Amino acid sequence: MYIPLALLNEWGQILPNASEHGLVIDHMLEFCHWFMLLLFVGWSAFFLYCLFRFHRSRHPKANYHGVKSKASAHLEFSVVLVEAVLLLGFALPLWGRRVTQFPDKNPTDALRVRAIGEQFLWTFHYAGPDGVFGRQDPKFVTASNPLGLDPEDPAGKDDFFTTNDLHLINRRATVIEVTSKDVIHSLSLQHMRMDQDAIPGSRIPMWFKPIVAGQYEIVCAQLCGSNHYQMKAQMTVEDQATYESWMKELIGMQHPAAAAPAPAAPAPATPAVPAEAGVAK
């Protein structure tokens, strides 16, 4: 049953799924597409039948009594019933799992990233090996510190950021907190079957688990200005070892003092041996 259903998604050129929950979404889309196709064929056939059956040449005088059959009412009720099943049986439970069943906040259980949109790029903020985001304040924002990390906060010493380059760990739950600096943007991860608006002043989390390693395109799904078409980014899903190597390299570039080995402590001076005192005679 699933194989013929998938044909409509393929014909519609839906991007391949790369997330754990995406199969459920794809199945719901397939069901909706077949249902829409059935409605299109049915109503089109009914429309053509009416044009033929009630043409003026066959019925020059209008019939003011109308249709007495209850068939149309039964058909309309069936359509409403199917739509209710799609909404209550598929869409709402799936949405509920996305917003209530978040992974544990323990950094060892989920990779946590912050995505900050602005005209016209994405900045991705990573918590570093400790899994704890450093304290941020707009007064600390500079060209070299676009996130406004507090230089006195030890939790931010290993934080790092990327521009238009999101890296995730394959088969590890990921929580992305989405926000914006200026206007409303939308972080659209089509291969992960996830999309979240980036709203100024709000930090909205979304979560998923990637299951296919590779490189994917990120786009902004909200018209955010004249250069909206340029607001693209790249998402890379890789294994744990590759991610950690990449993370170590970025931390070394952005925190050279923290990444550099501490200078060796000077060797303690050898105390001078006092000369032998003369023996009194």
LUMNU-818078 format. One record per residue: residue in one letter; x, y, z of N, C-alpha, C, O, CB in turn. Coordinates in steps of 0.001 Angstrom, whole numbers, padded with zeros to 6 digits, always signed. Glycine has a CB too. Layout:
AXYZXYZXYZXYZXYZ...
This chain:
M+000832-001204+000000+000000+000000+000000+000860+001244+000000+000490+002248-000609-000938+000011+001207Y+002018+001201+000680+002844+002397+000810+003536+002761-000489+003768+003940-000756+003872+002202+001895I+003881+001739-001325+004639+002013-002558+003851+002886-003518+004384+003905-003958+005022+000706-003251P+002592+002547-003877+001873+003450-004778+001607+004816-004181+001575+005811-004904+000576+002835-005180L+001413+004880-002846+001203+006176-002221+002401+007090-002440+002226+008290-002651+000935+006008-000730A+003610+006548-002394+004809+007362-002502+004989+007952-003886+005790+008870-004064+006012+006549-002143L+004256+007441-004877+004438+007937-006239+004096+009410-006353+004794+010144-007053+003590+007139-007207L+003035+009869-005682+002648+011264-005789+003692+012190-005182+003950+013269-005717+001312+011484-005121N+004296+011778-004067+005374+012583-003491+006561+012664-004438+007188+013716-004565+005816+012003-002144E+006870+011557-005103+007980+011568-006051+007664+012433-007258+008514+013197-007716+008312+010151-006499W+006455+012319-007772+006063+013146-008915+006052+014628-008529+006336+015490-009361+004674+012718-009441G+005728+014918-007284+005729+016303-006819+007104+016822-006475+007250+017978-006077+004850+016436-005630Q+008136+015970-006627+009540+016339-006402+009768+016849-004978+010494+017821-004770+009974+017407-007411I+009143+016184-003999+009414+016505-002605+010830+016051-002265+011240+014949-002630+008369+015837-001661L+011564+016895-001572+012951+016579-001246+013033+015328-000382+012144+015088+000434+013616+017758-000532P+014084+014526-000545+014218+013298+000259+014252+013602+001755+014816+014608+002186+015488+012537-000140N+013651+012734+002519+013629+012900+003970+014962+012488+004578+015588+011528+004130+012489+012081+004588A+015401+013235+005621+016645+012907+006310+016482+012965+007824+017476+013063+008544+017753+013852+005872S+015239+012907+008325+015006+012979+009765+014206+011773+010230+013544+011105+009435+014275+014279+010134E+014276+011507+011511+013618+010334+012080+012100+010445+011989+011429+009462+011671+014040+010146+013533H+011550+011621+012261+010097+011786+012260+009545+012090+010872+008328+012107+010686+009703+012891+013215G+010428+012334+009882+009972+012762+008569+009119+011750+007837+008285+012129+007015+011130+013094+007738L+009308+010458+008117+008517+009437+007433+007024+009580+007739+006179+009340+006877+008999+008043+007833V+006712+009975+008981+005306+010151+009343+004721+011335+008573+003591+011270+008091+005152+010365+010873I+005495+012413+008461+005029+013584+007717+004846+013238+006247+003854+013630+005632+006018+014757+007871D+005802+012502+005681+005695+012123+004273+004460+011253+004030+003768+011405+003023+006962+011381+003824H+004197+010343+004963+003035+009481+004800+001742+010295+004835+000810+010033+004074+003014+008405+005890M+001698+011290+005734+000514+012151+005800+000364+012964+004512-000747+013139+004011+000601+013095+007019L+001479+013458+003980+001424+014207+002728+000936+013322+001577+000148+013757+000737+002803+014792+002397E+001413+012086+001552+000980+011164+000494-000530+010933+000563-001220+010952-000455+001731+009816+000609F-001028+010718+001778-002468+010498+001944-003251+011725+001490-004269+011605+000810-002803+010166+003414C-002760+012927+001878-003442+014161+001482-003446+014329-000037-004447+014748-000618-002775+015374+002142H-002324+014002-000672-002238+014171-002125-003202+013237-002855-003855+013637-003818-000806+013917-002605W-003283+011996-002389-004227+011075-003026-005664+011515-002790-006505+011413-003683-004022+009650-002503F-005941+011999-001597-007284+012490-001297-007627+013700-002164-008739+013800-002682-007402+012853+000192M-006667+014624-002324-006886+015790-003186-007081+015375-004648-007904+015946-005363-005703+016767-003072L-006312+014377-005074-006464+013902-006455-007841+013283-006665-008480+013488-007697-005365+012879-006799L-008287+012517-005663-009618+011908-005761-010702+012977-005833-011638+012868-006625-009874+010978-004565L-010570+014022-004995-011547+015113-005035-011506+015837-006375-012548+016172-006939-011287+016105-003895F-010315+016072-006876-010189+016782-008154-010856+016004-009284-011610+016567-010077-008710+017028-008488V-010573+014711-009351-011163+013891-010414-012681+013800-010230-013429+013910-011201-010534+012471-010423G-013132+013602-009002-014564+013458-008742-015346+014719-009055-016351+014674-009764-014790+013074-007307W-014880+015860-008519-015616+017101-008761-015517+017530-010223-016468+018100-010759-015089+018216-007852S-014394+017267-010874-014272+017603-012305-015236+016764-013132-015878+017271-014052-012819+017383-012799A-015335+015479-012802-016268+014610-013523-017710+015058-013284-018530+015057-014202-016086+013139-013088F-018007+015440-012047-019363+015911-011738-019673+017204-012477-020786+017389-012969-019530+016119-010225F-018688+018104-012557-018886+019367-013275-019159+019118-014760-020058+019729-015338-017653+020276-013109L-018385+018223-015374-018591+017917-016795-019947+017238-017017-020626+017494-018011-017452+017013-017322Y-020326+016372-016076-021639+015715-016182-022767+016748-016132-023734+016663-016889-021820+014676-015048C-022628+017728-015224-023663+018759-015120-023757+019599-016388-024853+019958-016820-023385+019662-013925L-022613+019908-016981-022633+020668-018226-023376+019910-019322-024106+020496-020122-021206+020982-018678F-023173+018605-019339-023840+017790-020373-025303+017534-020031-026190+017664-020875-023111+016452-020550R-025532+017164-018768-026880+016737-018375-027870+017896-018366-029028+017713-018744-026844+016088-017000F-027446+019071-017949-028364+020189-017774-028107+021311-018782-028344+022485-018495-028253+020730-016361H-027635+020944-019923-027421+021949-020968-028762+022565-021395-029806+021916-021333-026701+021317-022193R-028709+023819-021823-029926+024529-022196-030695+023836-023317-031923+023905-023366-029587+025934-022610S-029972+023169-024218-030660+022489-025320-031526+021343-024825-032517+020996-025467-029650+021967-026330R-031168+020749-023689-031945+019639-023150-033010+020118-022159-034054+019483-022011-031018+018635-022472H-032751+021211-021501-033688+021733-020513-033871+023230-020738-033293+024045-020018-033191+021448-019070P-034663+023585-021722-034863+025013-021991-035615+025735-020866-035539+026958-020751-035619+025185-023292K-036330+024981-020049-037064+025583-018944-036437+025142-017621-036203+023955-017396-038568+025193-019001A-036172+026110-016757-035516+025813-015484-036403+024967-014585-037628+025083-014602-035136+027104-014770N-035749+024106-013793-036444+023276-012814-036288+023939-011447-035187+023993-010898-035883+021803-012804Y-037395+024442-010904-037319+025205-009656-037456+024325-008411-037421+024831-007289-038396+026268-009642H-037610+023029-008601-037743+022136-007450-036387+021718-006887-036303+021351-005715-038540+020902-007839G-035332+021762-007684-033997+021410-007212-033778+019924-007085-034648+019116-007412-033739+022053-005902V-032606+019577-006604-032228+018174-006442-032840+017638-005163-032727+018258-004106-030686+018006-006422K-033482+016498-005256-034107+015895-004086-033277+014753-003500-033574+014277-002405-035482+015391-004445S-032246+014311-004214-031410+013215-003718-030514+013702-002585-030128+014870-002548-030556+012623-004859K-030185+012796-001658-029313+013118-000534-027854+012726-000796-027012+012782+000100-029813+012424+000720A-027577+012331-002032-026222+011848-002328-025166+012929-002096-024098+012647-001553-026144+011356-003773S-025463+014169-002508-024474+015240-002357-024170+015515-000888-023027+015787-000522-024969+016520-003033A-025212+015440-000042-025004+015659+001393-024104+014581+001976-023237+014876+002799-026349+015685+002138H-024302+013326+001556-023459+012235+002041-022013+012421+001577-021080+012162+002337-024004+010877+001557L-021826+012865+000346-020469+013092-000166-019773+014209+000597-018600+014092+000955-020508+013429-001660E-020498+015283+000842-019898+016402+001580-019553+015994+003006-018514+016395+003531-020849+017608+001596F-020413+015202+003635-020121+014721+004990-018879+013825+004978-018071+013885+005905-021337+013950+005571S-018718+013000+003945-017544+012123+003846-016269+012937+003713-015247+012599+004311-017682+011169+002653V-016325+014011+002930-015156+014877+002774-014779+015508+004116-013605+015533+004487-015430+015976+001720V-015767+016011+004833-015504+016614+006146-014929+015578+007108-014032+015885+007893-016796+017225+006733L-015448+014347+007046-014961+013296+007934-013498+012967+007660-012708+012824+008594-015813+012043+007783V-013133+012847+006384-011745+012558+006034-010834+013699+006483-009746+013447+007001-011607+012326+004517E-011256+014942+006296-010452+016086+006720-010288+016102+008236-009221+016455+008739-011092+017396+006244A-011329+015724+008965-011231+015660+010427-010243+014588+010864-009481+014783+011811-012606+015388+011046V-010260+013448+010166-009302+012381+010480-007878+012858+010238-006992+012595+011051-009590+011122+009639L-007647+013557+009127-006308+014075+008831-005853+015059+009900-004703+015024+010338-006286+014750+007455L-006756+015931+010316-006394+016958+011291-006220+016383+012686-005203+016618+013337-007444+018049+011316L-007215+015626+013146-007205+015125+014521-006383+013855+014683-005809+013614+015745-008615+014870+014981G-006325+013045+013636-005621+011770+013753-004167+011818+013358-003370+011005+013827-006297+010759+012933F-003801+012766+012494-002417+012835+012015-001734+014141+012410-000716+014126+013102-002381+012678+010505A-002291+015271+011970-001600+016550+012093-001402+016982+013545-000283+017298+013951-002366+017614+011351L-002486+016997+014333-002367+017477+015710-001478+016583+016580-000646+017116+017314-003742+017580+016333P-001609+015243+016536-000675+014423+017327+000783+014608+016918+001671+014630+017770-001042+012963+017199L+001029+014741+015615+002400+014944+015157+002931+016276+015648+004069+016354+016112+002477+014872+013630W+002129+017323+015553+002530+018627+016069+002740+018574+017582+003672+019183+018106+001479+019686+015717G+001881+017851+018272+002013+017747+019722+003336+017123+020138+003965+017571+021097+000871+016939+020288R+003758+016086+019414+005048+015463+019744+006201+016414+019482+007210+016370+020186+005244+014177+018941R+006071+017267+018487+007151+018215+018168+007315+019265+019253+008424+019755+019468+006880+018900+016830V+006229+019625+019949+006303+020730+020901+006301+020284+022360+006564+021096+023247+005159+021663+020670T+006009+019012+022628+005967+018558+024025+007047+017533+024360+007533+017505+025490+004614+017967+024327Q+007426+016704+023415+008369+015630+023706+009809+016046+023368+010511+015360+022625+007984+014364+022924F+010225+017172+023924+011586+017630+023680+012577+016707+024383+012262+016158+025439+011767+019088+024158P+013782+016525+023809+014806+015744+024501+015192+016416+025811+014977+017613+026002+016047+015563+023608D+015755+015636+026690+016214+016163+027966+017199+017300+027732+017973+017264+026776+016859+015052+028815K+017176+018295+028588+018069+019438+028432+019522+019106+028759+020406+019943+028579+017602+020569+029306N+019765+017908+029231+021147+017499+029481+021932+017555+028177+021523+016924+027203+021204+016073+030095P+023053+018292+028118+023780+018443+026855+024304+017146+026279+024620+017080+025091+024915+019372+027044T+024404+016092+027116+024884+014817+026588+023798+014089+025804+024096+013167+025045+025385+013935+027721D+022539+014496+025982+021428+013837+025303+021062+014496+023983+020600+013818+023065+020226+013815+026198A+021258+015793+023868+020868+016507+022648+021892+017583+022332+022456+018216+023225+019460+017131+022796L+022115+017771+021059+022963+018869+020600+022113+020125+020547+021060+020135+019908+023602+018559+019202R+022556+021183+021211+021784+022419+021284+022510+023517+020512+023697+023769+020717+021558+022844+022759V+021763+024160+019620+022311+025219+018775+021329+026379+018775+020116+026176+018833+022583+024710+017320R+021857+027597+018708+021007+028778+018559+021179+029335+017149+022303+029528+016685+021352+029862+019630A+020063+029591+016473+020080+030137+015115+019542+031562+015160+018403+031791+015567+019237+029252+014133I+020370+032519+014740+019997+033932+014767+019925+034442+013334+020929+034454+012623+021012+034770+015608G+018740+034861+012913+018560+035385+011572+018707+036889+011531+018363+037578+012492+017215+034988+011034E+019207+037395+010445+019282+038829+010199+019363+039038+008690+019660+038107+007942+020511+039476+010933Q+019099+040251+008255+019190+040545+006832+020665+040643+006425+021338+041587+006841+018432+041861+006491F+021190+039710+005634+020514+038554+005060+021431+037350+005252+022053+036886+004297+020168+038779+003537L+021517+036846+006472+022365+035696+006769+021892+035040+008062+021084+035589+008811+023855+036118+006879W+022430+033838+008295+022162+033091+009531+023445+032958+010328+024491+032619+009775+021567+031691+009223T+023371+033222+011626+024484+032973+012537+024082+031835+013466+023003+031857+014058+024863+034262+013349F+024956+030845+013588+024671+029678+014428+025619+029684+015623+026839+029722+015464+024813+028350+013616H+025044+029647+016814+025780+029748+018073+025823+028371+018732+024784+027765+018994+025127+030802+019025Y+027037+027884+018997+027239+026569+019610+027766+026751+021037+028541+027666+021316+028227+025702+018761A+027334+025870+021919+027710+025983+023330+029095+025439+023628+029604+025645+024730+026708+025267+024181G+029726+024748+022677+031053+024201+022923+031009+022877+023672+029929+022334+023907+031879+025192+023697P+032174+022351+024051+032225+021036+024690+031462+020949+026012+030968+019880+026367+033648+020659+024926D+031360+022074+026751+030677+021996+028049+029159+021959+027911+028462+021664+028882+031076+023175+028914G+028630+022255+026713+027194+022200+026504+026414+023315+027167+025186+023250+027230+026686+020917+026984V+027097+024342+027666+026441+025453+028366+026711+026742+027593+027863+027090+027332+026948+025573+029849F+025645+027442+027231+025806+028701+026523+026296+029788+027476+025865+029877+028625+024486+029119+025863G+027204+030608+026965+027674+031726+027753+026646+032836+027846+025732+032921+027027+028945+032258+027176R+026802+033683+028849+025894+034805+029047+026081+035827+027924+027203+036108+027504+026129+035463+030429Q+024961+036377+027447+025000+037330+026344+024392+038660+026764+023478+038714+027586+024262+036771+025124D+024921+039731+026180+024393+041070+026434+024691+041926+025217+025810+041899+024704+025009+041697+027732P+023696+042698+024738+023944+043524+023543+025105+044490+023686+025705+044879+022684+022715+044299+023206K+025438+044887+024906+026515+045863+025080+027886+045282+024737+028850+046026+024552+026521+046377+026508F+027972+043947+024654+029247+043319+024318+029390+043035+022821+030425+042531+022386+029401+042032+025096V+028365+043353+022033+028407+043050+020604+029463+043911+019905+029452+045138+020007+027019+043274+019963T+030366+043245+019199+031376+043913+018383+031525+043109+017087+030866+042087+016893+032755+044035+019152A+032412+043599+016202+032649+042868+014952+033223+041488+015223+032907+040533+014512+033593+043654+014042S+034069+041373+016250+034669+040079+016592+033824+039283+017576+034102+038107+017815+036049+040287+017170N+032793+039908+018152+031917+039236+019114+030462+039514+018730+029752+040199+019466+032213+039715+020579P+030005+038984+017574+028641+039297+017106+027554+038736+018001+026411+039187+017928+028443+038772+015713L+027877+037764+018843+026870+037182+019732+026729+037957+021029+025789+037719+021788+027216+035745+020039G+027642+038880+021299+027575+039642+022538+027863+038800+023759+027231+038981+024800+026231+040275+022678L+028815+037874+023650+029161+037024+024797+029903+037828+025853+030778+038636+025542+030016+035823+024347D+029538+037591+027100+030203+038262+028218+031611+037695+028366+031758+036507+028651+029392+038089+029544P+032651+038509+028179+034020+037984+028271+034396+037496+029657+035375+036766+029811+034992+039037+027847E+033629+037891+030675+033933+037474+032036+033216+036185+032436+033469+035645+033513+033568+038575+032996D+032337+035696+031590+031575+034490+031924+032372+033256+031501+032624+033079+030309+030173+034505+031234P+032772+032405+032433+033567+031220+032060+032804+030247+031164+033423+029502+030404+034024+030492+033310A+031459+030238+031239+030686+029311+030411+030808+029638+028928+030593+028770+028082+029223+029335+030823G+031154+030893+028605+031251+031276+027208+032646+031170+026634+032856+031533+025477+030767+032652+027042K+033605+030686+027402+034975+030614+026912+035147+029608+025785+036070+029736+024981+035900+030267+028040D+034272+028607+025715+034378+027625+024631+033239+027749+023624+033119+026921+022721+034399+026218+025204D+032388+028796+023773+031328+029013+022782+031950+029452+021460+032978+030129+021449+030303+030076+023283F+031333+029071+020356+031805+029510+019055+030613+029672+018126+029512+029222+018444+032834+028513+018468F+030820+030305+016993+029722+030565+016071+030183+030362+014633+031376+030380+014331+029177+031989+016265T+029204+030169+013760+029461+030071+012327+028459+030954+011602+027408+031292+012146+029371+028593+011830T+028784+031318+010393+027891+032108+009551+027469+031273+008348+028300+030843+007548+028575+033427+009094N+026170+031054+008238+025596+030293+007112+026168+028882+007011+026269+028334+005914+025841+031034+005800D+026539+028296+008129+027133+026955+008120+026716+026228+009392+027289+026457+010457+028693+027024+008004L+025719+025351+009282+025199+024600+010418+025721+023177+010368+025567+022493+009357+023656+024613+010431H+026342+022723+011460+026851+021349+011554+026071+020607+012633+025878+021116+013737+028385+021334+011869L+025622+019387+012297+024862+018555+013219+025486+017167+013275+026250+016775+012393+023375+018472+012795I+025144+016433+014331+025666+015081+014528+024605+014080+014086+023453+014145+014513+026072+014841+016020N+025010+013161+013231+024071+012176+012709+023547+011272+013822+024306+010797+014667+024736+011338+011617R+022235+011044+013803+021531+010169+014755+021651+010662+016202+021649+009865+017139+022078+008745+014656R+021753+011962+016369+021698+012558+017703+020621+013643+017700+020584+014492+016810+023094+013148+018123A+019751+013601+018703+018682+014593+018780+019273+015998+018799+020295+016249+019438+017807+014359+020031T+018613+016907+018089+019100+018269+017952+017996+019244+018345+016854+019109+017905+019583+018540+016508V+018340+020222+019174+017421+021289+019553+017995+022596+019028+019101+022987+019402+017203+021342+021110I+017243+023274+018160+017674+024560+017611+016736+025641+018136+015521+025567+017948+017686+024537+016041E+017309+026645+018796+016536+027781+019292+016652+028907+018275+017752+029379+017989+017034+028243+020707V+015530+029334+017733+015503+030248+016590+015053+031635+017041+014068+031775+017765+014567+029710+015479T+015784+032650+016605+015413+034039+016896+015891+034920+015755+016472+034434+014786+016017+034517+018255S+015643+036225+015875+016006+037159+014814+016498+038465+015422+016097+038842+016524+014807+037416+013875K+017373+039152+014690+017883+040453+015130+017045+041613+014608+017035+042689+015206+019318+040625+014681D+016340+041401+013493+015682+042550+012867+014225+042267+012510+013320+042666+013244+016439+042961+011621V+013989+041583+011389+012619+041320+010933+012315+039831+011102+013161+039068+011568+012427+041761+009441I+011113+039427+010724+010735+038019+010828+011385+037236+009690+011209+037565+008517+009189+037854+010796H+012127+036210+010046+012698+035267+009098+012064+033899+009370+011170+033783+010209+014271+035211+009216S+012516+032889+008676+012024+031535+008922+013117+030537+008571+013560+030473+007424+010734+031250+008102L+013551+029760+009552+014575+028744+009338+013894+027501+008770+013160+026807+009474+015343+028415+010669S+014142+027232+007505+013466+026131+006812+014463+025021+006504+015372+025186+005691+012793+026630+005509L+014268+023880+007177+015111+022699+006968+014244+021651+006269+013680+020765+006910+015705+022147+008338Q+014150+021768+004962+013198+020947+004222+013506+019459+004326+012587+018650+004452+013182+021360+002773H+014772+019086+004275+015121+017663+004358+014825+017093+005745+014632+015886+005895+016602+017460+004016M+014790+017963+006761+014480+017514+008115+012988+017650+008432+012549+017337+009539+015301+018306+009129R+012217+018117+007453+010777+018314+007625+010490+019227+008821+009578+018977+009609+010068+016957+007810M+011303+020305+008936+011136+021261+010025+011202+022679+009472+011934+022962+008524+012213+021050+011116D+010420+023564+010088+010403+024973+009698+009956+025774+010915+008966+025431+011562+009454+025226+008458Q+010689+026845+011225+010327+027651+012381+010588+029121+012088+011677+029489+011648+011107+027200+013630D+009577+029965+012335+009751+031404+012156+010730+031946+013192+010730+031530+014350+008397+032134+012260A+011567+032889+012744+012501+033587+013626+011913+034959+013914+011830+035805+013023+013938+033700+012985I+011504+035179+015164+010788+036398+015545+011665+037217+016484+012165+036680+017473+009421+036061+016218P+011866+038503+016202+012673+039344+017097+012115+039341+018518+010908+039477+018720+012735+040784+016564G+012998+039185+019495+012576+039185+020890+012111+037843+021411+011834+037718+022604+011497+040162+021070S+012015+036835+020561+011581+035507+020983+012641+034484+020601+013270+034596+019548+010213+035142+020351R+012835+033498+021448+013737+032391+021157+012895+031119+021184+012543+030616+022251+014937+032321+022188I+012579+030607+019995+011623+029512+019863+012375+028225+019528+013082+028176+018522+010559+029831+018773P+012236+027183+020352+012968+025933+020089+012214+025013+019147+010984+024998+019128+013246+025202+021390M+012963+024246+018365+012416+023144+017584+013413+021993+017664+014609+022214+017855+012139+023568+016091W+012918+020761+017516+013839+019638+017662+013533+018546+016645+012406+018415+016167+013770+019071+019081F+014549+017776+016331+014443+016662+015391+015702+015815+015550+016624+016188+016276+014269+017167+013900K+015732+014686+014872+016917+013829+014890+017306+013497+013449+016567+012788+012766+016656+012524+015714P+018447+013991+012978+018883+013635+011616+019319+012180+011557+019912+011664+012504+020036+014551+011155I+019021+011514+010431+019367+010095+010301+020133+009793+009015+020493+008643+008764+018109+009251+010351V+020382+010811+008204+021116+010604+006954+022229+011646+006880+021957+012846+006832+020163+010703+005703A+023470+011195+006870+024594+012119+006773+024658+012729+005376+024274+012099+004391+025915+011404+007108G+025151+013967+005309+025275+014632+004014+025184+016131+004172+025155+016651+005288+024202+014142+003049Q+025140+016821+003053+025035+018277+003041+023688+018683+002450+023251+018130+001440+026203+018910+002235Y+023031+019661+003091+021706+020088+002691+021643+021618+002681+022452+022296+003313+020633+019496+003635E+020665+022134+001951+020506+023578+001851+019497+024077+002870+018470+023440+003107+020076+023975+000439I+019796+025223+003472+018883+025919+004375+018414+027182+003671+019223+027904+003088+019568+026252+005750V+017123+027455+003719+016590+028670+003114+015737+029412+004134+015289+028843+005129+015764+028340+001846C+015526+030689+003863+014602+031493+004664+013238+031420+003998+013106+031746+002818+015093+032985+004801A+012221+030994+004741+010899+030772+004169+009949+031945+004389+008746+031816+004162+010299+029525+004753Q+010479+033095+004831+009666+034298+004975+010287+035418+004145+011502+035614+004166+009545+034718+006472L+009452+036146+003418+009947+037275+002638+010451+038333+003606+009658+038971+004299+008838+037852+001699C+011773+038524+003658+012381+039353+004706+013095+040585+004162+013822+041244+004905+013355+038530+005505G+012909+040911+002891+013541+042103+002352+013929+041918+000899+013648+040892+000280+014757+042466+003168S+014583+042942+000375+014898+042943-001051+015907+041867-001437+015897+041400-002577+015426+044292-001454N+016773+041466-000516+017769+040427-000797+017414+039100-000146+018293+038305+000189+019136+040874-000323H+016131+038870+000027+015667+037625+000648+016208+036391-000077+016523+035381+000552+014139+037586+000666Y+016311+036481-001395+016764+035332-002188+018194+034925-001850+018592+033796-002135+016664+035649-003672Q+018980+035829-001242+020369+035517-000915+020513+034830+000442+021599+034365+000787+021197+036781-000935M+019451+034765+001197+019547+034258+002568+019524+032737+002567+018513+032111+002885+018400+034810+003439K+020658+032161+002203+020814+030712+002151+021945+030292+003078+022842+031077+003384+021087+030235+000704A+021890+029066+003511+022949+028517+004364+023097+027039+004038+022293+026458+003310+022631+028729+005889Q+024137+026453+004590+024414+025033+004359+024346+024275+005674+024842+024742+006699+025799+024840+003695M+023733+023111+005634+023656+022228+006800+024414+020952+006493+024179+020303+005474+022178+021914+007180T+025326+020601+007388+026132+019399+007234+025817+018445+008381+025940+018812+009549+027647+019743+007196V+025417+017233+008051+025169+016190+009051+026325+015201+008964+026570+014621+007906+023774+015472+008820E+027033+015007+010069+028247+014195+010062+028313+013339+011321+027493+013482+012228+029501+015088+009952D+029299+012449+011363+029427+011578+012535+030045+012340+013691+030545+013452+013524+030273+010334+012205Q+030005+011726+014872+030457+012383+016092+031923+012792+016018+032272+013907+016406+030239+011472+017279A+032786+011906+015526+034216+012206+015484+034509+013376+014548+035316+014244+014880+035005+010970+015042T+033869+013408+013394+034081+014508+012449+033580+015821+013029+034219+016860+012864+033376+014219+011116Y+032443+015778+013706+031905+016990+014322+032850+017519+015402+033110+018721+015468+030515+016714+014922E+033357+016631+016239+034246+017078+017309+035542+017654+016760+036068+018620+017311+034552+015927+018254S+036059+017083+015692+037258+017626+015063+036989+019022+014501+037800+019934+014661+037752+016689+013949W+035838+019176+013840+035460+020487+013302+035266+021496+014432+035705+022640+014318+034169+020377+012461M+034618+021086+015516+034388+021967+016655+035710+022416+017281+035873+023588+017619+033519+021264+017702K+036638+021495+017433+037927+021834+018020+038665+022850+017157+039311+023762+017673+038778+020576+018201E+038566+022690+015855+039233+023635+014941+038622+025029+015056+039349+026022+015094+039136+023137+013482L+037287+025112+015111+036624+026413+015223+036945+027091+016539+037183+028298+016576+035121+026257+015081I+036953+026317+017628+037267+026906+018931+038706+027426+018928+038978+028489+019485+037064+025866+020071G+039613+026698+018315+040989+027148+018227+041129+028437+017447+041985+029262+017766+041832+026088+017601M+040302+028627+016428+040371+029845+015628+039756+031034+016348+040265+032151+016251+039678+029637+014299Q+038648+030798+017081+037936+031910+017708+038378+032188+019141+038151+033279+019665+036466+031634+017692H+039009+031203+019773+039533+031395+021133+040974+030898+021176+041259+029910+021852+038652+030645+022195P+041878+031555+020474+043259+031051+020421+043919+030980+021788+044720+030081+022047+044089+031924+019515A+043586+031929+022668+044212+031918+023992+043762+030708+024794+044554+030090+025505+043882+033205+024755A+042458+030372+024669+041936+029226+025423+042406+027916+024831+042599+026936+025550+040415+029256+025458A+042596+027896+023484+042987+026650+022835+044479+026391+022952+044911+025238+022919+042586+026674+021380A+045277+027456+023089+046731+027274+023152+047117+026593+024454+046527+026878+025496+047462+028628+023020P+048087+025706+024413+048512+025056+025653+049117+026068+026596+049778+027013+026166+049514+023936+025368A+048896+025874+027864+049422+026795+028859+050940+026728+028860+051513+025646+028735+048861+026475+030260P+051605+027885+029001+053079+027863+029020+053589+027040+030188+053030+027045+031285+053647+029294+029100A+054670+026335+029908+055231+025482+030956+055753+026331+032098+056370+027374+031880+056355+024594+030397A+055502+025882+033308+055969+026617+034482+057477+026512+034573+058044+025446+034329+055307+026084+035775P+058128+027603+034920+059597+027539+035033+060015+026546+036097+059372+026407+037138+060180+028923+035356A+061123+025853+035806+061615+024861+036764+062087+025566+038019+062733+026611+037943+062759+024012+036154P+061774+025013+039151+062196+025659+040405+063716+025712+040494+064417+024766+040136+061620+024908+041629A+064190+026831+040974+065643+027009+041097+066198+026030+042127+065614+025804+043186+065992+028471+041498T+067358+025454+041769+068008+024519+042696+068700+025309+043794+069551+026152+043508+069028+023603+041952P+068358+025055+045009+068989+025850+046107+070491+025589+046156+070962+024462+046003+068346+025499+047497A+071220+026682+046376+072681+026577+046450+073105+025814+047695+072561+025996+048784+073324+027972+046443V+074090+024958+047498+074600+024171+048633+075583+025034+049395+076588+025455+048821+075277+022834+048160P+075339+025309+050639+076279+026193+051395+077650+025529+051540+077787+024323+051744+075703+026528+052817A+078620+026370+051424+080006+025863+051567+080198+025337+052984+079560+025791+053933+081064+026987+051250E+081120+024343+053095+081369+023744+054413+082011+024768+055343+082985+025441+055005+082274+022492+054287A+081442+024846+056478+082034+025777+057476+083349+025221+057994+083492+024011+058166+081054+026019+058667G+084301+026096+058242+085611+025651+058778+085477+025069+060166+084642+025500+060961+086604+026813+058812V+086312+024082+060448+086257+023436+061768+087191+024205+062721+088384+024358+062461+086672+021904+061674A+086642+024655+063769+087476+025408+064750+088456+024466+065396+088131+023331+065744+086598+026098+065845K+089672+024968+065551+090702+024174+066188+090813+024569+067639+091633+024014+068370+092046+024338+065477
